[in-house]
Amino acid sequence: MRTQVAIIGAGPSGLLLGALLSKAGIDNVIVEQRSGEYVLGRIRAGVLEQVCVDLLDEVGVGARMHAEGLPHDGIDLCFHGARHRIDLHGLTGKRVMVYGQTEVTRDLMEARQASGRPTTYEADDVSVHEFDGARPQVRYRRHGQSHTIECDFIAGCDGFHGVCRASVPKDRITLHEKVYPFGWLGLLADVPPVSHELIYVNHDRGFSLCSMRSRTRSRYYLQCSLADQVEQWPDNAFWNELRARLPADAAAHLVTGPSLEKSIAPLRSFVSEPMRFGSMFLAGDAAHIVPPTGAKGLNLAATDVGYLAQGLIGHYKGDESGLEHYSARCLRRIWRAERFSWWMTSLMHNFPAHGTFDRKVQLAELDYLVNSEAAMKSLAENYVGLPL
C-alpha cells in the first residue's frame, strides 16, 4: 500500500490528524493496535479548550459536542471547607467545554468511517522503518498476513507505550519525567453532578475532584495511595470518602449510585524532545504526558496535530517552514502546560514527604490565590488555554 501520511494510533489525536489531512486532500492511512471497541472503552477526561473545539468544528464533527457538551464559565477551588469560585470567563473572556474524550473519539471515528478513508484496527507487530531515509515504511501483521505501507511521512500518535518513540535511537532523544507519589481513584456513575461546575478540593484527607460527563453522568476522583487496589474501594467506601472531603454544602447535595467504571491512574509529568525524527513526527501522549489536574492532555494533543497538519499541508504546497518548526512550536506550548499542570498538582494534593511547614505554605498560597485578582487571572488564563 502507498499513501502520503501513515498515522499510527486511532485515538483522538490520530483521528483528528486524519480528518484535518483528508479535508486538505492529503491521502492518509491509520493503523491501530487495539480494536475500535477497546479505543472507545478508554475512560478519559473531557475539558476542552477553545482551540480543541475549533479544530473539531473545522473538520465537521462539532455538532453533537455543541448540542450535548456543557460550556463552563468557572471552576471552584475548595480548602478549609469553603468554596471559592474562579470566574474563568469574567477574567479572560473565554470558557471551556465539558465533553468526554470518549465522545470526541466516537464523533471522529464515525466521521472517519463515513469518509471511507482506511483505518486498520487490531494490527499486530506494528513497526516503523526508514524514517531517516527516502522511503519511510510502516509494517504490521493482521490475521496472520504481513502488510507494508510506503509513505512520505509517519505520524506517531500511538500513545505513551507506542512503537514510534520507542523506535528512535536513544542518543537522539531526551526524556524528562516526574512521577508523583500518589494516584487518582476515579468513579463514573449515572448520577447528576453535585455542582454545575467542576470542584477542585484540597483537604487534609487528600485531593478530590467533582467533574461530569453530562447533566446526568458524573465523574469523581479521590487522591489515593499507589499501593491501593480498586477492589479495596467498594462503591460505599468511595462515596463516604468523597463526602468526607467535600465542603458541607456540596456534601449535602451529593447524589450517589452504582459505579459504571472504577479505576486507579498513576500521575506523571513526561516530555520527550525533540518531536521530529526525519520523516517521523510524534504527537499527543507519544511525546508528552501531563497530570490530569490541569485538564491539558487532550488539548495538547489537539494542538500538536493542528500544528502538524499545518506543516504537512504546507509541505505539499512547497512550504517547509511548518514542518521545520513543528517540534519547537509544540514544545513551547507543551512546557507551559507542563508547568501549569505541575503547579496545580502541587497546589491541590497532599504529598507524603511534606511536613507541617509545607502544608501551611500550600494553604497560604491557596489563600493568596483566591484573594488576588492577578493570581486568579493567571490561573484562569492557563486553565482556558494560552494563545497559540
FIMARTI-368206 format. One line per field, with one value per residue (C-alpha): residue in three letters; x, y, z. Coordinates in nm, 3 decimals, padded with zeros to 5 digits. Layout:
residues N
residuo = [ALA/...] .
xx = [X/...] .
yy = [Y/...] .
zz = [Z/...] .
//
This chain:
residues 388
residuo = [MET/ARG/THR/GLN/VAL/ALA/ILE/ILE/GLY/ALA/GLY/PRO/SER/GLY/LEU/LEU/LEU/GLY/ALA/LEU/LEU/SER/LYS/ALA/GLY/ILE/ASP/ASN/VAL/ILE/VAL/GLU/GLN/ARG/SER/GLY/GLU/TYR/VAL/LEU/GLY/ARG/ILE/ARG/ALA/GLY/VAL/LEU/GLU/GLN/VAL/CYS/VAL/ASP/LEU/LEU/ASP/GLU/VAL/GLY/VAL/GLY/ALA/ARG/MET/HIS/ALA/GLU/GLY/LEU/PRO/HIS/ASP/GLY/ILE/ASP/LEU/CYS/PHE/HIS/GLY/ALA/ARG/HIS/ARG/ILE/ASP/LEU/HIS/GLY/LEU/THR/GLY/LYS/ARG/VAL/MET/VAL/TYR/GLY/GLN/THR/GLU/VAL/THR/ARG/ASP/LEU/MET/GLU/ALA/ARG/GLN/ALA/SER/GLY/ARG/PRO/THR/THR/TYR/GLU/ALA/ASP/ASP/VAL/SER/VAL/HIS/GLU/PHE/ASP/GLY/ALA/ARG/PRO/GLN/VAL/ARG/TYR/ARG/ARG/HIS/GLY/GLN/SER/HIS/THR/ILE/GLU/CYS/ASP/PHE/ILE/ALA/GLY/CYS/ASP/GLY/PHE/HIS/GLY/VAL/CYS/ARG/ALA/SER/VAL/PRO/LYS/ASP/ARG/ILE/THR/LEU/HIS/GLU/LYS/VAL/TYR/PRO/PHE/GLY/TRP/LEU/GLY/LEU/LEU/ALA/ASP/VAL/PRO/PRO/VAL/SER/HIS/GLU/LEU/ILE/TYR/VAL/ASN/HIS/ASP/ARG/GLY/PHE/SER/LEU/CYS/SER/MET/ARG/SER/ARG/THR/ARG/SER/ARG/TYR/TYR/LEU/GLN/CYS/SER/LEU/ALA/ASP/GLN/VAL/GLU/GLN/TRP/PRO/ASP/ASN/ALA/PHE/TRP/ASN/GLU/LEU/ARG/ALA/ARG/LEU/PRO/ALA/ASP/ALA/ALA/ALA/HIS/LEU/VAL/THR/GLY/PRO/SER/LEU/GLU/LYS/SER/ILE/ALA/PRO/LEU/ARG/SER/PHE/VAL/SER/GLU/PRO/MET/ARG/PHE/GLY/SER/MET/PHE/LEU/ALA/GLY/ASP/ALA/ALA/HIS/ILE/VAL/PRO/PRO/THR/GLY/ALA/LYS/GLY/LEU/ASN/LEU/ALA/ALA/THR/ASP/VAL/GLY/TYR/LEU/ALA/GLN/GLY/LEU/ILE/GLY/HIS/TYR/LYS/GLY/ASP/GLU/SER/GLY/LEU/GLU/HIS/TYR/SER/ALA/ARG/CYS/LEU/ARG/ARG/ILE/TRP/ARG/ALA/GLU/ARG/PHE/SER/TRP/TRP/MET/THR/SER/LEU/MET/HIS/ASN/PHE/PRO/ALA/HIS/GLY/THR/PHE/ASP/ARG/LYS/VAL/GLN/LEU/ALA/GLU/LEU/ASP/TYR/LEU/VAL/ASN/SER/GLU/ALA/ALA/MET/LYS/SER/LEU/ALA/GLU/ASN/TYR/VAL/GLY/LEU/PRO/LEU] .
xx = [00.000/00.115/-00.006/00.119/00.089/00.078/-00.077/-00.002/-00.280/-00.657/-00.715/-00.844/-00.509/-00.464/-00.826/-00.819/-00.498/-00.651/-00.959/-00.752/-00.539/-00.837/-01.007/-00.698/-00.697/-00.391/-00.407/-00.364/-00.398/-00.449/-00.311/-00.421/-00.301/-00.625/-00.983/-01.223/-01.427/-01.120/-01.035/-01.389/-01.386/-01.099/-01.230/-01.057/-01.122/-01.311/-01.242/-01.185/-01.011/-01.141/-00.855/-00.972/-01.336/-01.235/-01.040/-01.334/-01.560/-01.309/-01.333/-01.712/-01.760/-01.868/-02.247/-02.306/-02.046/-02.232/-02.568/-02.465/-02.150/-02.155/-01.988/-01.831/-01.753/-01.578/-01.441/-01.446/-01.136/-01.206/-00.990/-01.060/-01.410/-01.501/-01.563/-01.404/-01.518/-01.265/-01.459/-01.282/-01.499/-01.502/-01.124/-01.033/-01.339/-01.306/-01.471/-01.411/-01.635/-01.702/-01.743/-01.597/-01.292/-01.479/-01.744/-01.480/-01.328/-01.668/-01.751/-01.415/-01.437/-01.783/-01.674/-01.370/-01.584/-01.830/-01.544/-01.426/-01.065/-00.882/-00.835/-00.687/-00.769/-00.614/-00.283/-00.014/00.363/00.343/00.688/00.829/01.126/01.349/01.207/01.552/01.567/01.385/01.134/00.960/00.756/00.509/00.482/00.228/00.058/-00.314/-00.488/-00.150/-00.068/00.214/00.145/00.371/00.266/00.503/00.458/00.610/00.564/00.485/00.277/00.333/00.000/00.031/00.049/00.297/00.363/00.361/00.619/00.711/00.901/01.047/01.195/01.406/01.774/01.834/02.116/01.876/01.604/01.594/01.328/01.213/00.992/00.844/00.643/00.407/00.377/00.001/-00.273/-00.629/-00.913/-01.186/-01.553/-01.808/-02.179/-02.514/-02.599/-02.646/-02.331/-02.300/-02.236/-02.285/-01.911/-01.601/-01.495/-01.126/-01.079/-00.767/-00.834/-00.630/-00.750/-00.631/-00.735/-01.073/-01.236/-01.602/-01.647/-01.911/-01.972/-02.328/-02.613/-02.691/-02.347/-02.076/-01.707/-01.546/-01.185/-01.005/-00.633/-00.520/-00.208/-00.027/-00.045/-00.426/-00.627/-00.969/-01.104/-01.025/-01.273/-01.631/-01.880/-01.994/-01.635/-01.573/-01.886/-01.821/-01.465/-01.571/-01.840/-01.583/-01.357/-01.626/-01.741/-02.060/-02.287/-02.159/-02.168/-02.534/-02.621/-02.412/-02.621/-02.470/-02.532/-02.370/-02.044/-02.027/-01.647/-01.380/-01.003/-00.680/-00.444/-00.089/00.016/00.325/00.471/00.666/00.816/01.033/01.246/01.256/00.930/01.062/01.297/01.344/01.008/00.851/00.669/00.546/00.217/00.000/00.082/00.363/00.554/00.418/00.205/00.059/-00.109/-00.484/-00.514/-00.474/-00.704/-00.439/-00.380/-00.631/-00.589/-00.213/-00.267/-00.512/-00.263/00.012/-00.189/-00.312/00.049/00.143/-00.147/-00.046/00.310/00.213/-00.035/00.237/00.485/00.259/00.225/00.602/00.648/00.871/00.864/00.576/00.750/01.087/00.944/00.693/00.891/00.986/00.632/00.481/00.738/00.698/00.327/00.385/00.628/00.390/00.114/00.350/00.437/00.070/-00.027/00.266/00.169/-00.198/-00.098/00.145/-00.115/-00.407/-00.259/-00.114/00.244/00.359/00.702/00.565/00.574/00.367/00.565/00.494/00.126/00.098/00.270/00.033/-00.271/-00.120/-00.078/-00.441/-00.548/-00.341/-00.472/-00.842/-00.788/-00.576/-00.734/-00.392/-00.332/-00.682/-00.637/-00.310/-00.482/-00.778/-00.558/-00.375/-00.688/-00.881/-00.568/-00.285/-00.280/-00.119] .
yy = [00.000/00.354/00.670/01.018/01.007/00.692/00.763/00.521/00.528/00.572/00.767/01.125/01.271/01.024/01.053/01.434/01.448/01.215/01.437/01.755/01.596/01.448/01.788/01.924/01.639/01.464/01.086/00.911/00.571/00.499/00.184/00.093/-00.195/-00.224/-00.285/00.000/-00.115/-00.101/00.250/00.369/00.193/00.401/00.644/00.982/01.339/01.588/01.955/02.113/02.443/02.666/02.561/02.200/02.297/02.500/02.210/01.972/02.228/02.268/01.900/01.898/01.686/01.954/01.933/01.677/01.846/02.178/02.007/01.786/01.948/02.176/02.518/02.616/02.972/02.891/02.636/02.611/02.574/02.443/02.448/02.487/02.359/02.666/02.705/02.985/03.039/03.126/03.320/03.193/03.389/03.708/03.703/03.601/03.635/03.262/02.943/02.568/02.293/01.978/01.693/01.348/01.232/00.910/01.115/01.313/00.984/00.845/01.152/01.139/00.763/00.783/01.066/00.863/00.562/00.775/00.925/00.585/00.662/00.342/00.256/-00.077/-00.194/-00.492/-00.456/-00.677/-00.623/-00.265/-00.127/00.185/00.181/00.414/00.731/00.883/00.779/00.843/00.556/00.552/00.240/00.107/-00.268/-00.477/-00.813/-00.879/-01.216/-01.377/-01.176/-00.922/-00.572/-00.280/00.082/00.303/00.670/01.017/01.077/00.885/01.044/00.879/00.926/00.591/00.696/00.671/00.299/00.316/00.192/00.524/00.692/00.355/00.320/00.635/00.569/00.661/00.903/01.116/01.173/01.330/01.222/01.433/01.270/01.332/01.058/01.167/00.965/00.911/00.816/00.912/00.673/00.758/00.658/00.707/00.692/00.782/01.039/01.417/01.620/01.767/02.109/02.263/02.347/02.147/02.146/02.102/02.017/02.046/01.855/01.712/01.367/01.426/01.584/01.523/01.642/01.660/01.653/01.537/01.400/01.528/01.659/01.302/01.135/01.229/01.156/01.182/01.139/01.079/01.105/00.761/00.561/00.397/00.077/00.083/-00.162/-00.091/-00.389/-00.206/00.064/-00.066/00.199/00.282/00.338/00.572/00.777/00.803/00.922/01.173/01.310/01.347/01.559/01.786/02.114/02.067/02.240/02.018/01.700/01.769/01.770/01.467/01.204/00.855/00.544/00.228/00.280/00.222/00.218/00.248/00.267/00.394/00.603/00.699/01.060/01.163/01.454/01.349/01.520/01.381/01.612/01.667/01.563/01.517/01.247/01.273/01.193/01.077/01.315/01.244/01.390/01.363/01.112/00.966/01.287/01.413/01.329/01.575/01.501/01.546/01.821/02.094/01.932/01.965/01.618/01.610/01.982/01.950/01.655/01.860/02.147/01.907/01.765/02.110/02.225/01.900/01.925/02.284/02.170/01.877/02.084/02.346/02.081/01.965/02.330/02.378/02.543/02.351/02.606/02.441/02.104/02.262/02.447/02.180/02.049/02.390/02.529/02.229/02.213/02.579/02.522/02.180/02.311/02.591/02.334/02.104/02.392/02.471/02.107/02.054/02.371/02.271/01.923/02.062/02.311/02.073/01.741/01.607/01.487/01.208/01.367/01.711/01.826/02.088/02.376/02.260/02.216/02.566/02.719/02.532/02.667/03.017/03.003/02.900/03.185/03.431/03.293/03.335/03.686/03.821/03.912/03.892/03.540/03.425/03.570/03.381/03.055/03.132/03.219/02.889/02.684/02.807/02.773/03.006/03.161/02.959] .
zz = [00.000/-00.076/00.100/00.174/00.555/00.767/01.108/01.392/01.653/01.620/01.939/01.920/01.808/01.521/01.411/01.428/01.225/00.966/00.942/00.901/00.629/00.448/00.445/00.270/00.017/00.161/00.146/00.480/00.642/01.015/01.181/01.535/01.753/01.952/01.845/01.786/02.085/02.308/02.191/02.267/02.603/02.741/03.003/02.984/03.085/02.873/02.947/02.606/02.538/02.261/02.032/02.054/01.999/01.693/01.541/01.588/01.422/01.139/01.046/01.076/01.388/01.635/01.608/01.885/02.106/02.083/02.138/02.434/02.572/02.875/02.840/03.172/03.277/03.604/03.850/04.230/04.446/04.797/05.109/05.480/05.398/05.188/04.812/04.611/04.251/03.982/03.717/03.405/03.163/03.365/03.400/03.044/02.822/02.747/02.869/02.844/02.708/02.912/02.664/02.729/02.537/02.461/02.281/02.091/01.978/01.879/01.670/01.490/01.442/01.287/01.056/00.952/00.871/00.673/00.470/00.350/00.447/00.550/00.918/01.025/01.378/01.560/01.378/01.534/01.542/01.416/01.331/01.163/00.926/00.722/00.873/00.829/00.467/00.144/00.175/00.516/00.587/00.839/00.872/01.061/01.068/01.065/01.066/01.008/00.696/00.667/00.532/00.437/00.396/00.199/00.275/00.271/00.644/00.963/01.238/01.577/01.756/01.932/02.295/02.578/02.524/02.144/01.898/01.735/02.018/02.120/01.768/01.797/01.882/02.246/02.163/01.957/02.214/02.560/02.810/03.105/03.367/03.712/03.882/04.160/04.484/04.461/04.216/04.129/04.204/03.953/03.959/03.681/03.771/03.620/03.884/03.846/03.920/04.267/04.106/03.762/03.753/03.847/04.212/04.300/04.669/04.884/05.208/05.492/05.383/05.025/04.699/04.535/04.213/04.120/03.745/03.499/03.151/03.115/03.326/03.430/03.437/03.688/03.718/04.061/04.173/04.501/04.566/04.679/04.753/04.463/04.668/04.663/04.452/04.305/04.498/04.822/04.724/04.705/04.598/04.951/05.065/04.771/04.831/05.205/05.149/04.885/05.113/05.394/05.171/05.027/05.182/05.382/05.126/04.844/05.055/05.135/04.763/04.663/04.483/04.490/04.284/04.147/03.960/03.585/03.591/03.855/03.807/03.960/03.748/03.847/03.785/03.593/03.401/03.091/02.785/02.507/02.297/02.004/01.836/01.482/01.356/00.982/00.829/01.158/01.393/01.745/01.868/02.178/02.451/02.240/02.315/02.647/02.949/03.199/03.531/03.478/03.740/03.477/03.215/02.942/02.795/02.509/02.445/02.396/02.163/01.956/01.934/01.824/01.538/01.444/01.404/01.228/00.983/00.902/00.839/00.618/00.418/00.372/00.259/-00.023/-00.129/-00.134/00.209/00.454/00.738/00.927/00.946/01.023/01.323/01.432/01.728/01.863/01.831/02.007/02.285/02.378/02.439/02.600/02.861/02.954/03.005/03.194/03.428/03.492/03.544/03.785/03.973/04.003/04.118/04.375/04.498/04.545/04.664/04.988/04.944/05.180/05.231/05.322/05.682/05.860/05.708/05.352/05.435/05.582/05.278/05.045/05.229/05.235/04.858/04.816/05.043/04.840/04.513/04.588/04.728/04.443/04.110/03.943/04.075/03.980/03.631/03.588/03.684/03.456/03.157/03.186/03.254/02.948/02.733/02.648/02.297/02.020] .
//
